Every structure is written in structure tokens, then in C-alpha cells.
Amino acid sequence: MEFFRIHRTIPFMRNALVLNIISLLTFIAAVFFIVTRGFHLSIEFTGGTVMEVHYAQTAQVDKIRDAVDTLGYKDFQVQNFGTSRDVMIRLPLAHGQTSSAQSEAVLKVLKAQTPEVELRSVEYVGPQVGQELAHNGLMALLCVVVGIIIYLSLRFEWKFAVSGVIANLHDVVIILGFFAFFQWEFSLSVLAGVLAVLGYSVNESVVIMDRIRENFRKQRKAPVREIIDGAITQTISRTIITHGSTQMMVLSMFFFGGPTLHYFSLALTIGIWFGIYSSVFVAAALAMWMGVKREDLVKQVKKDDPRAELG
């Protein structure tokens, strides 16, 4: 579906070199911040106290956050689970305090707010569990990258596979660089957002690659640069509709989803915009510089094959 059609090809590849130099510098800066500043890991990775409380009526999550905030905690999570009357509270490790002491202090301020609150369970999550989560998250990321390489190699050609993977890793590293630079909390939901961005970004790359292959079939004598510019121009309408509607949904989570979805939607927002950028100026440009040509994407048939007229 197209709301509009651009009849004049936009020369995207004209400024590809300058933009890719900027991308390289941004990538290096992101790696620098990741290495030097590290991540502000959430309780799920660092360990802490997990409380489950039950209310007789629907729990007012915002009021619970305000109550816990009075105890001086900077990094904590409050969210519903199961039902609207059950709440999970995650507290960071506190120097000189046991999990039991932390839970008693929290329960005291909650009872001062609403006497009907009931403590269901208290659990200490050690850093060893966090290390296991981090390892599993990295393995999930590796599996996604390997899957993308295999898919693009089978669907298209190795030059597109390499350029597509580099573009996708470019998006992931830059997202992580933002979180390292600003020291935003990195949680499991953020990791899920990063994995979602990988799939979302590769989809945009595949759409452009598919149109490039189609244009190679239709325009047999056109230069490669013109083929790529035409493919990107022809998919602009689809890009605006798809990414625009997705961004609207993500922004609704960002503004109305509360603290639980705040950094998840922020990671998706960064990934959506850099995913568009990398698919156009990184993946396509790298494939062009690696020498992609019609023979790489269009299967050749013998002259005596009746299908040759259709090639």
C-alpha cells in the first residue's frame, strides 16, 4: 500500500561515504562508552530483594512507588503481576541491610499508606543469578546474529548477508552506547528491546534488498548505484507507513506505559530510527562497495532454456 509515490529517484548513495564515516565515528564512540563507562545494570543482573505483596483492592502502583521512594532507594521496580491486586517490588542491595530488614521497612511504609497490604513472600536474588541472565542474554543475541547471517545468505547473497549483519550490529552497538553514555538502567526488558530491534532492522534491510534484486531483473543495463537509489526511493512510502505506525505505538508505551516500559520503549525508539538509517546508508552502501552486481542476485539460465526469455 502506498499513500504517495515519488517519481524522481533520490540519489541516496551520493552522500553514502560521508554518512558512513559519521556512522563509523558514532560506532567507535559507542564502543568507547560501553568499555569505559559500562552499563547501569538493573536488579535482575546485580541481585537484590524481591517482595510480593497483596492488596484487598486494586493496587495503586504509583502510590506504592512514592512510598518506596521515601526510603531513599534510587533504583527499584514496582509492577503488577498476576492480578491487579498483586504487586512485585524489586529493591537493590543495601549496604548493611538484610533482605528481611529491607522488606520490613518497605512493608511498614506500605501499611502506613494502606493497612490492608499483605506480604506474601520475600526472596533474595543473588548476583550469581544475574550473571546467568547476562550469559543467557548474550547467547540469545549471538543466536539471533547467526540466524540473520544464515537467512540472508540463503535468501540473497553473501555480500548482502555481510552488509546486513554489519548494519544490524551497528544498530545494536549504538543502542548500547546510548545506555552506557547516559547510564540508563539496563534491564531484561531493554535486552528484549535490543533483540526486537535486530529483527525489525533486518526486515527493513530485506525489503530494500528484495527491491534491489527486482530492479536488477527489470533494468539490465542500469548502473548499480542507480539500481540501489531506485530501490530505496521505491520503498520510502512503505518505510514511512510501517515505521511511523510502529513509532506511534512505541511512543504510547513511552509516555503512558510507566517506569516498567520506559527504557524498553526508549531502546525501541533508538533502534527504529537507526534501523531505517542503517538499512539505507549502511547495508545498501556496503553491498555497493563490495561489488554487488546483477549476476549475484539474478539466477542465470541457459540460452536454450525456454525460461531464458523470462530472466
C-alpha positions in Angstrom: 0.0 0.0 0.0 1.3 3.5 -0.9 -0.1 6.8 0.3 2.2 8.6 -2.2 4.7 7.7 -4.9 8.0 9.5 -5.6 8.5 9.6 -9.3 12.0 11.1 -9.3 14.8 8.8 -8.0 16.5 10.3 -4.9 20.4 9.9 -5.1 20.8 8.4 -1.6 24.2 6.9 -2.5 25.7 10.3 -3.4 26.4 11.0 0.3 26.9 7.4 1.4 30.7 7.9 2.1 30.2 10.9 4.3 27.3 9.3 6.2 29.2 6.0 6.7 32.2 7.9 8.1 29.8 9.5 10.6 28.4 6.1 11.3 31.9 4.7 11.9 32.8 7.5 14.3 29.4 7.0 16.1 30.1 3.3 16.4 33.6 3.9 17.8 32.2 6.4 20.3 29.5 3.8 21.4 32.1 1.1 21.9 34.3 3.5 23.9 31.5 4.4 26.2 30.5 0.7 26.6 34.1 -0.2 27.6 34.9 2.8 29.8 31.5 3.5 31.5 29.8 0.1 31.4 26.1 -0.4 32.0 23.9 0.6 34.8 22.5 -2.9 35.4 19.2 -3.5 36.9 18.4 -5.6 40.0 17.8 -8.6 37.7 21.6 -8.6 36.9 23.1 -7.3 40.1 21.0 -9.1 42.7 18.7 -7.7 45.4 15.5 -8.2 47.3 12.2 -9.2 45.6 9.0 -8.7 47.5 5.5 -9.9 46.6 2.6 -8.0 48.3 -1.1 -8.4 48.0 -3.8 -5.8 48.4 -7.5 -6.3 49.2 -8.4 -3.8 46.4 -6.7 -2.8 43.2 -3.2 -1.7 44.0 -2.3 1.9 43.3 1.2 1.3 41.7 2.1 5.0 41.5 1.4 5.5 45.2 3.4 2.4 46.1 6.4 3.8 44.1 6.1 7.1 46.0 6.0 5.2 49.4 9.2 3.2 48.5 10.9 6.3 47.2 10.6 7.9 50.7 13.1 5.2 51.9 15.8 6.6 49.7 16.1 3.9 47.1 17.1 5.2 43.7 16.9 2.1 41.7 13.8 0.0 42.4 11.0 -1.5 40.4 7.3 -1.7 41.3 4.9 -3.6 39.0 1.7 -5.7 38.9 2.0 -9.4 38.3 -0.8 -12.0 38.0 -3.7 -9.7 39.1 -4.2 -6.0 39.7 -4.1 -6.6 43.4 -0.7 -8.4 43.4 2.5 -6.3 43.3 6.1 -7.2 42.9 8.7 -4.9 44.4 12.4 -5.2 43.5 14.9 -3.5 45.7 18.7 -3.1 45.1 21.3 -4.4 47.5 21.6 -2.1 50.5 24.9 -1.9 52.5 24.5 -3.2 56.0 20.9 -4.4 55.5 19.5 -7.9 55.1 16.6 -8.7 52.8 14.4 -9.2 55.9 15.2 -5.7 57.2 14.6 -4.2 53.7 11.2 -5.9 53.4 10.2 -4.9 56.9 11.0 -1.3 56.2 9.1 -1.3 53.0 6.1 -3.1 54.5 5.9 -0.5 57.2 5.6 2.4 54.8 3.1 0.5 52.8 0.9 -0.3 55.8 1.0 3.4 56.8 -0.4 4.1 53.4 -2.9 1.1 53.2 -3.3 -1.2 56.3 -4.8 -4.0 54.2 -1.5 -4.8 52.4 -0.2 -8.3 53.0 3.3 -9.5 52.5 3.2 -12.8 50.5 6.9 -13.6 50.0 10.5 -12.2 50.3 13.3 -13.5 48.2 17.0 -12.6 47.8 18.2 -12.7 44.2 22.0 -13.1 44.3 24.4 -11.8 41.7 25.1 -15.3 40.5 21.6 -15.4 39.0 22.4 -12.1 37.4 25.5 -13.5 35.8 23.4 -16.4 34.4 20.9 -14.0 33.0 23.6 -11.9 31.4 25.2 -15.0 29.8 21.8 -16.2 28.5 21.1 -12.8 27.1 24.4 -12.7 25.2 23.8 -16.2 23.9 20.4 -15.1 22.7 22.0 -12.2 20.9 24.6 -14.4 19.3 21.9 -16.9 18.1 19.9 -14.0 16.5 23.0 -12.7 14.7 23.9 -16.2 13.4 20.3 -16.8 12.3 20.3 -13.5 10.4 23.6 -14.4 8.6 22.2 -17.8 7.5 18.8 -16.3 6.4 20.4 -13.5 4.3 22.9 -15.9 2.8 20.2 -18.3 1.7 17.7 -15.5 0.7 20.1 -13.3 -1.2 23.9 -13.5 -1.5 26.9 -13.3 0.9 27.7 -9.7 0.1 24.2 -8.7 1.2 24.5 -11.1 4.2 27.7 -9.4 5.4 26.4 -5.9 4.8 23.1 -6.7 6.5 24.7 -8.2 9.6 27.2 -5.2 9.9 24.2 -2.8 9.7 22.3 -4.7 12.3 25.2 -4.9 14.7 25.7 -1.1 14.1 22.2 -0.5 15.4 22.7 -2.7 18.5 26.0 -1.2 19.5 24.7 2.3 19.1 21.7 1.5 21.3 24.0 0.0 23.9 26.3 3.1 23.6 23.3 5.4 24.4 22.6 3.3 27.6 26.3 3.3 28.6 26.7 7.1 28.0 23.6 8.2 29.8 23.8 5.4 32.4 20.2 4.5 31.8 19.1 1.3 33.6 19.7 -1.8 31.6 17.2 -4.5 32.4 15.8 -7.7 30.9 13.1 -5.6 29.1 15.8 -3.5 27.5 17.6 -6.6 26.4 14.3 -7.8 24.9 14.0 -4.5 23.1 17.5 -4.8 21.6 16.6 -8.3 20.3 13.4 -6.9 18.8 15.4 -4.2 17.1 17.6 -6.8 15.5 14.6 -8.5 13.8 12.9 -5.2 13.0 16.1 -3.8 11.4 16.8 -6.9 9.3 13.2 -6.8 8.0 13.8 -3.3 6.6 17.1 -4.4 5.0 15.4 -7.4 3.4 12.7 -5.2 1.9 15.3 -2.9 0.3 17.5 -5.9 -0.8 14.5 -7.6 -2.4 13.6 -4.4 -4.3 17.3 -4.2 -5.5 17.1 -7.7 -6.8 13.8 -7.0 -8.6 15.3 -3.8 -10.2 18.3 -5.8 -11.4 15.9 -8.0 -13.3 14.0 -5.1 -14.8 16.8 -2.7 -15.5 19.5 -4.9 -17.1 21.9 -2.1 -18.2 21.4 0.4 -15.4 24.4 1.2 -13.1 24.5 -0.4 -9.7 24.3 3.0 -7.9 21.2 3.9 -9.9 19.6 0.5 -9.1 20.1 0.9 -5.4 18.9 4.5 -5.3 15.8 3.5 -7.2 15.1 0.6 -4.9 15.3 2.8 -1.8 13.2 5.5 -3.3 10.5 3.0 -4.3 10.3 1.7 -0.7 10.1 5.1 1.0 6.3 5.0 1.2 6.3 1.6 2.8 9.0 2.7 5.2 7.1 5.8 6.4 3.8 3.9 6.9 5.5 0.9 8.7 7.9 2.8 10.9 5.5 5.7 11.5 2.8 3.4 12.8 5.2 1.4 14.9 6.7 4.5 16.4 3.3 5.8 17.4 2.7 2.6 19.3 6.2 2.8 20.9 5.7 6.4 21.9 2.4 5.5 23.6 4.3 3.0 25.7 7.0 5.6 26.4 4.6 8.2 27.6 1.8 6.1 29.2 3.5 2.8 30.0 5.1 3.9 33.2 8.6 3.2 34.5 8.3 -0.5 33.6 8.1 0.2 29.9 10.1 3.4 29.8 13.6 2.2 28.9 12.1 -0.7 26.8 10.3 1.8 24.6 13.3 4.1 24.6 15.5 1.3 23.2 12.9 0.6 20.6 12.7 4.2 19.6 16.5 4.5 19.1 16.5 1.2 17.2 13.7 2.1 14.9 15.4 5.3 13.7 18.8 3.9 13.4 17.4 0.8 11.8 16.0 2.9 8.9 19.3 4.8 8.7 21.5 1.7 8.6 19.3 -0.2 6.1 19.6 2.7 3.7 23.0 4.1 4.2 25.0 1.3 5.8 23.7 -2.0 4.4 23.0 -0.8 0.9 26.2 1.2 0.7 28.4 -1.6 2.0 26.8 -4.0 -0.6 27.6 -1.5 -3.3 31.2 -1.1 -2.3 31.7 -4.8 -2.0 30.8 -5.0 -5.7 27.3 -6.5 -5.7 26.1 -7.0 -9.3 23.2 -8.4 -11.3 24.8 -11.8 -11.6 24.9 -12.1 -7.8 21.2 -11.8 -7.3 19.6 -13.0 -10.6 19.9 -16.7 -11.3 21.3 -17.2 -14.8 19.6 -19.7 -17.1 20.9 -21.4 -20.3 20.1 -19.8 -23.6 18.3 -23.0 -24.8 16.2 -22.9 -21.6 12.6 -21.7 -22.5 12.7 -19.7 -19.2 15.6 -17.6 -20.5 13.2 -15.1 -22.0 11.8 -14.5 -18.5 15.2 -14.0 -16.8 
